[in-house]
Amino acid sequence: MQILKFGGSSVANSKNINAVISIIKKVLSDDAEMVVVLSAFGGITDALIETVVLASKADISYQEKLEGIVQRHLQAVRELIPLDKQSSVLSMVKKRCNEIEDICKGVFLLKELTPHTKDSIISYGEILSTSIFSEALNCLKIKNCWKDSKELILTNSVFGRASVDFLATNKAITNFFSSSDHQLFILPGFVGRDKNGNTTTLGRGGSDYTASILGAALKASNVQIWTDVSGMMTADPNLVSNAKI
């Protein structure tokens, strides 16, 4: 079992997404089981936060911001999915975006944004990116299993930076994967749920954490964090002026 995680910039547009698909096809040729963890499309998490914050201030311009998010995902479907197979995927994206809109309407009317609601909103970025990605693979006849990480990553109720209940999480992960005969799994990063079924998030950078949680539970041979930047910094450049790549 290998775990491959791709960040937002790696799935920022259809060109990058196709590059990710090429990487996956190459690794799959080795007949190894693989879990692919994806972040939201580049910039979407921030856009979702900006949208719901505008709504909480009773600023009607949140609708325009939300429409930009909707169109970004619809465009990804049009670029990645053949025309004769787009209908169901477009419907799925519209359904998810309608759910986001409904939540934002409630925030707009109440003029209140709770950490719980914020987690609910921003979780849609990863749900949408992975759902579209999974369908793109299906259209290329690359069999895969999409699984909602909220059913596997179980946490406390500290919204925005939830802590993982590893006993329950490891059990859920091992039970699911041991009962499946798929070779390739697509999972959203960053998201989980508490014991009451509420959506939680693991904090920024949480998709890397998701990949690591899965790797540890499954005793994976390796966990790979893929990125399109040159590497890691020797130190935080905000604190160390001569930090280098």
C-alpha positions as CSV (number, residue, x, y, z in Angstrom):
1,M,0.0,0.0,0.0
2,Q,1.2,3.5,-1.0
3,I,-0.3,6.8,0.0
4,L,0.1,9.7,-2.5
5,K,-1.0,13.2,-1.5
6,F,-1.4,16.1,-3.9
7,G,-1.9,19.6,-2.7
8,G,-4.1,22.4,-4.0
9,S,-1.6,23.8,-6.5
10,S,-1.1,20.3,-8.0
11,V,-4.9,20.2,-8.7
12,A,-5.3,23.9,-9.5
13,N,-6.3,23.4,-13.1
14,S,-7.0,20.6,-15.7
15,K,-3.4,20.6,-16.9
16,N,-2.1,19.9,-13.4
17,I,-4.8,17.4,-12.7
18,N,-3.9,15.5,-15.9
19,A,-0.3,15.5,-14.7
20,V,-1.4,13.9,-11.4
21,I,-3.4,11.3,-13.3
22,S,-0.2,10.4,-15.3
23,I,1.7,10.0,-12.0
24,I,-1.0,7.7,-10.7
25,K,-1.1,5.6,-13.9
26,K,2.7,5.1,-13.7
27,V,2.6,4.0,-10.0
28,L,-0.4,1.7,-10.7
29,S,1.5,-0.1,-13.3
30,D,3.5,-1.7,-10.5
31,D,0.2,-3.5,-9.3
32,A,0.5,-1.9,-5.9
33,E,-2.5,-0.8,-3.9
34,M,-2.7,3.0,-3.7
35,V,-4.6,5.7,-1.8
36,V,-4.6,9.1,-3.3
37,V,-5.4,12.0,-1.0
38,L,-6.3,15.4,-2.6
39,S,-6.7,18.9,-1.3
40,A,-9.3,21.3,-2.7
41,F,-8.5,23.0,-6.0
42,G,-5.9,25.7,-5.5
43,G,-7.4,28.8,-3.8
44,I,-10.8,27.2,-3.2
45,T,-10.5,26.9,0.6
46,D,-9.7,30.6,0.9
47,A,-12.5,31.5,-1.5
48,L,-15.0,29.4,0.6
49,I,-13.9,31.2,3.8
50,E,-14.2,34.6,2.1
51,T,-17.7,33.7,0.9
52,V,-19.1,32.6,4.2
53,V,-17.4,35.6,6.1
54,L,-19.1,38.0,3.7
55,A,-22.4,36.2,4.3
56,S,-21.9,36.5,8.1
57,K,-21.6,40.3,7.6
58,A,-24.8,40.4,5.6
59,D,-22.8,41.4,2.5
60,I,-24.8,40.3,-0.5
61,S,-21.7,40.1,-2.6
62,Y,-21.1,36.7,-1.1
63,Q,-23.3,35.4,-3.9
64,E,-20.9,36.7,-6.5
65,K,-18.0,35.0,-4.7
66,L,-19.9,31.8,-4.5
67,E,-20.8,31.9,-8.2
68,G,-17.1,32.1,-9.0
69,I,-16.5,28.9,-6.9
70,V,-19.4,27.2,-8.7
71,Q,-18.1,28.1,-12.2
72,R,-14.6,27.0,-11.3
73,H,-15.7,23.5,-10.6
74,L,-18.2,23.3,-13.5
75,Q,-15.3,24.4,-15.8
76,A,-13.1,21.6,-14.4
77,V,-15.8,19.1,-15.2
78,R,-16.1,20.4,-18.8
79,E,-12.3,20.2,-19.3
80,L,-11.8,16.8,-17.7
81,I,-14.9,14.8,-18.5
82,P,-16.0,13.8,-22.0
83,L,-19.1,15.6,-23.2
84,D,-21.3,12.5,-23.3
85,K,-20.5,11.8,-19.7
86,Q,-20.7,15.3,-18.2
87,S,-24.4,15.4,-17.3
88,S,-24.2,13.3,-14.1
89,V,-21.0,14.9,-12.9
90,L,-22.3,18.4,-13.5
91,S,-25.4,17.5,-11.6
92,M,-23.3,16.3,-8.7
93,V,-21.3,19.5,-8.6
94,K,-24.4,21.6,-8.7
95,K,-26.0,19.6,-5.9
96,R,-23.0,20.1,-3.7
97,C,-22.8,23.8,-4.5
98,N,-26.5,24.2,-3.7
99,E,-25.7,22.8,-0.3
100,I,-23.0,25.4,0.2
101,E,-25.5,28.1,-0.9
102,D,-28.1,26.9,1.5
103,I,-25.6,27.1,4.4
104,C,-24.4,30.6,3.3
105,K,-28.1,31.8,3.2
106,G,-28.5,30.7,6.8
107,V,-25.4,32.5,7.8
108,F,-26.5,35.6,5.9
109,L,-29.9,35.7,7.6
110,L,-28.5,35.0,11.1
111,K,-25.4,37.3,10.7
112,E,-23.5,34.6,12.6
113,L,-20.7,32.3,11.7
114,T,-19.8,29.5,14.1
115,P,-16.6,27.4,13.9
116,H,-18.9,24.4,13.3
117,T,-20.5,26.1,10.3
118,K,-17.2,27.3,8.9
119,D,-15.9,23.7,9.0
120,S,-19.0,22.5,7.2
121,I,-18.5,25.1,4.4
122,I,-14.8,24.6,3.8
123,S,-15.0,20.8,3.8
124,Y,-16.8,21.1,0.4
125,G,-13.5,22.0,-1.3
126,E,-12.0,18.6,-0.8
127,I,-15.3,16.8,-1.4
128,L,-15.7,18.5,-4.8
129,S,-12.1,18.1,-6.0
130,T,-11.9,14.4,-5.2
131,S,-15.4,13.6,-6.6
132,I,-14.5,15.3,-9.9
133,F,-11.1,13.6,-9.9
134,S,-12.6,10.2,-9.3
135,E,-15.0,10.7,-12.2
136,A,-12.2,11.8,-14.5
137,L,-10.3,8.5,-13.7
138,N,-13.5,6.5,-14.4
139,C,-13.8,8.1,-17.8
140,L,-10.2,7.0,-18.5
141,K,-11.2,3.4,-17.4
142,I,-9.0,3.7,-14.4
143,K,-11.1,1.9,-11.7
144,N,-11.1,3.6,-8.4
145,C,-13.1,3.8,-5.2
146,W,-14.1,7.3,-3.9
147,K,-14.4,7.3,-0.1
148,D,-15.5,10.2,2.1
149,S,-12.8,10.7,4.7
150,K,-15.4,11.9,7.2
151,E,-16.4,8.3,7.5
152,L,-12.9,7.2,8.5
153,I,-11.2,10.1,10.3
154,L,-13.0,10.4,13.7
155,T,-12.2,13.4,15.9
156,N,-13.2,15.5,18.8
157,S,-15.4,18.6,18.4
158,V,-12.7,21.3,18.3
159,F,-13.8,22.8,15.0
160,G,-11.1,24.2,12.9
161,R,-8.3,22.2,14.4
162,A,-9.8,18.9,15.5
163,S,-7.8,16.2,17.3
164,V,-8.0,12.6,16.0
165,D,-9.5,9.8,18.0
166,F,-6.9,7.3,16.8
167,L,-8.4,4.2,18.4
168,A,-11.7,4.7,16.6
169,T,-10.0,6.1,13.4
170,N,-7.6,3.2,13.0
171,K,-10.4,0.7,13.5
172,A,-12.6,2.5,10.9
173,I,-9.7,2.6,8.3
174,T,-8.6,-1.0,8.7
175,N,-12.2,-2.2,8.6
176,F,-13.0,-0.3,5.4
177,F,-9.8,-1.2,3.5
178,S,-9.8,-4.8,4.5
179,S,-13.3,-5.2,3.1
180,S,-12.6,-3.7,-0.3
181,D,-11.1,-5.3,-3.3
182,H,-10.2,-2.1,-5.1
183,Q,-6.6,-1.3,-6.0
184,L,-7.0,2.5,-6.1
185,F,-8.8,4.7,-3.6
186,I,-9.5,8.5,-3.8
187,L,-10.0,10.3,-0.5
188,P,-10.5,14.0,0.4
189,G,-7.9,15.3,2.8
190,F,-8.4,17.8,5.7
191,V,-11.8,16.6,6.8
192,G,-13.2,14.4,9.6
193,R,-16.2,14.1,11.8
194,D,-17.0,14.1,15.5
195,K,-19.0,11.5,17.5
196,N,-22.2,13.4,16.7
197,G,-21.6,13.2,13.0
198,N,-20.6,16.9,12.6
199,T,-18.0,17.8,10.0
200,T,-14.6,18.8,11.4
201,T,-11.4,19.9,9.8
202,L,-7.8,19.1,10.9
203,G,-6.4,22.6,10.4
204,R,-4.5,24.1,7.5
205,G,-2.1,21.6,6.0
206,G,-4.5,19.0,7.2
207,S,-4.4,17.0,3.9
208,D,-0.8,16.0,4.7
209,Y,-2.0,14.9,8.1
210,T,-4.8,12.8,6.5
211,A,-2.3,11.0,4.3
212,S,-0.1,10.3,7.4
213,I,-3.0,9.0,9.4
214,L,-4.0,6.6,6.6
215,G,-0.4,5.6,6.1
216,A,0.1,4.7,9.8
217,A,-3.2,2.9,10.1
218,L,-2.6,0.8,7.0
219,K,1.1,0.3,7.6
220,A,1.8,1.7,4.2
221,S,5.2,1.1,2.6
222,N,5.5,4.8,2.0
223,V,3.6,8.1,2.2
224,Q,4.4,10.6,-0.6
225,I,3.6,14.3,-0.4
226,W,3.7,15.6,-4.0
227,T,4.1,19.3,-4.7
228,D,4.9,21.5,-7.7
229,V,7.3,23.8,-5.8
230,S,11.1,23.4,-5.5
231,G,11.2,21.8,-2.1
232,M,11.1,22.6,1.6
233,M,12.7,25.6,3.3
234,T,15.5,25.1,5.9
235,A,13.5,27.3,8.3
236,D,10.5,29.6,8.4
237,P,11.4,32.5,6.1
238,N,9.2,34.8,8.2
239,L,11.6,34.2,11.1
240,V,14.9,33.4,9.5
241,S,16.1,35.9,6.8
242,N,18.6,33.5,5.2
243,A,16.3,30.5,4.9
244,K,17.1,28.5,1.8
245,I,15.3,25.8,-0.3
